[in-house]
Amino acid sequence: MSEKIPVTVLTGYLGAGKTTLLNRILTENHGKRYAVIVNEFGEVGIDNELVVGADEEVFEMNNGCICCTVRGDLIRIIEGLMKRRGKFDAIIIETTGLADPAPVAQTFFVDEDVQSRARLDAIVTVVDAKWLAARLRDAPEAKNQIAFADVILVNKTDLVAPADLAEVEARIRGINPYARIIRTERCTVPLADVLDRGAFDLDRVLDLEPAFLEAGHHHHHDDDVQSMSVEIAGEVDPDRFMPWINDIIQRDGPDILRSKGILAFPGEPRRFVYQGVHMILDGDLQREWKPDEPRHSKIVFIGRNLKTDEIRKGFLACKA
Amino acid sequence: MAGPNDTLTRHVESAELGSHVTGLGFFGTEPVFATGDGEVIIGIGAGSRRVAVHTGGILVAAAEKGRIVTGGDDGRIVATASDGTTTELGHEKGRWIDALALGPSGAVAWSAGKTVTARDGKGGIKTFAAPSSSRGLAFAPKGYRLAISHVDGASLWFPNVAGAPERLEWKGVHLDVVWSADGRFVVSSMQENQLHGWKLPEKAHMRMSGYPGKTRSLSWSGDGTWLATSGAEAAIVWPFSGNGPMGKAPRECGVRPRRVTTVAFHPKSLVLAIGYDDGMILLVRLTDASELVVRHIAPGGAVTALGWDEHGDRLAFGTDEGQAGCLTLPGGPA
């Protein structure tokens, strides 16, 4: 079986600079060929036979899971692209400014055919440094796009004062402390910082040290989307943890945007790593713990109205 | 237990086409293949002819006597004749062609996103806006009528009759659709790893579930009494005689620890060709479950196209990574 094609999802509110970034990816000489799924044809100023228009058709899966939505058009387009394997190295999916990233991400967990041929590499969100604060007030989509992101480009930094920029980044950290933030003007960022990140690889998903531990950080709790993490300095009992996490995900899945965890199980030399989008969890035993690595267990949630105390208590009760 | 009989493999002529095989058909005794590189390849091995039909890839293909019709990511629908000449039947600028069906008297239907187009044999064009993008189209066996799959069901559309099409409802995402030869059953495959059928005209529901994967290949037996399907570690064959499959167990043919990707019933006898995701191809006789190997496990990926010639003397196949072949049955039909 040939290697899975990496897929980068590009989100961002209207006017933030997604198209600028996309045009850079398509025109710069980086030696890679991209198939690009765009939401509006006209905006990409390039004639490339591997640019295809998407319909953003979100389908609810009829499988009893209420927030289990997928992008039907993506399943169809990726199936079509796979007939032309060898003509491109990676896929980029641009979403509209109003799109919820969840159905896009879930498509890669739920659809077996997509999952067997393509892998979600990272969700990259472009935000406008000047207008982000306003968007966070009036557009829930903007918040979701930050919450889901693995990489956030804070664009148009030349249009704001340094103090305002710090404020913007603090707002982002308040929602999602785990994403990598890159400041840019006109999306001038090394493409390697955006593409082929492996953010959804189970063996890299848990670069869990949040950037908000950096000095000088001040916390914002005014956003309804927040993150939390709980760590146990030791192992957890899988027989208690698995039912517990499944319960949480089933019950609060609609409010949990992303979740990740890395766990040490007694007598298991390998790390158990999982990640999830809403109610969908994907986990596996992965590489062995290194001899100098403390066998600690840690979970992370990004979501809306998280029941932080209950989650903390519940996880700590799973301690082996 | 003895393994499947291996006497046919030496009657297979193979070729490397170099690109994903989307679909195939026959021009008389000669197989014809449509590829992900946009080419139609007539014949196999030495003497085969390549026709560059689409500038992009071929996404869908359907063949009938004397022509193969292809839809590409260049938005074009093109008929290629046995002499290699091409005729453009339609062009959806900037769109991909998602589904394609051939109908009576030279009719062709295709979908691009939500737009479904029917073109009759004289070139008359009618369009229909489906409730969602459509991934499956099938003409009724009689009359000029088209089944269109979409989200939450299917629509039965008379292109030449004004007014709303008849709606077949079932919640979920419907992919491929087929219509039985007696016109009594419409069956769709679903994103949710199951089939759904409607018995006409009363629209009685038939739910066929239990598949571990999606069904993307469906084939009626020549006598119309069985429907073979992919999507499991065997070909699942549903009985459609009488009132249909409700309350009856399906047959499981060619059970192997690999996923069946394509199925094709012999046009005249109850013999089913089964292609797997590891490239293997078996023939299974329904009456006694005897098995014959057409192709062993081979590099080149899953079997993605499989089909018999008109008389059932030849079986052509193609794979995900561009391998192809054609079996000529020794001494006539199986």
Interface residues (C-beta under 8 A of the other chain):
Chain A: M1 S2 F41 E49 V52 G53 D55 E57 F59 M61 N62 N63 V70 G72 D73 I75 R76 I77 G80 M82 K83 R84 R85 G86 D111 E112 D113
Chain B: S19 H20 T22 G36 D37 T55 G56 G57 I58 L59 D73 D74 G94 R95 W96 D98 G113 K114 S132 S133 R135 V151 K171 G172 V173 M190 Q191 E192 G213 K214 G301 E321
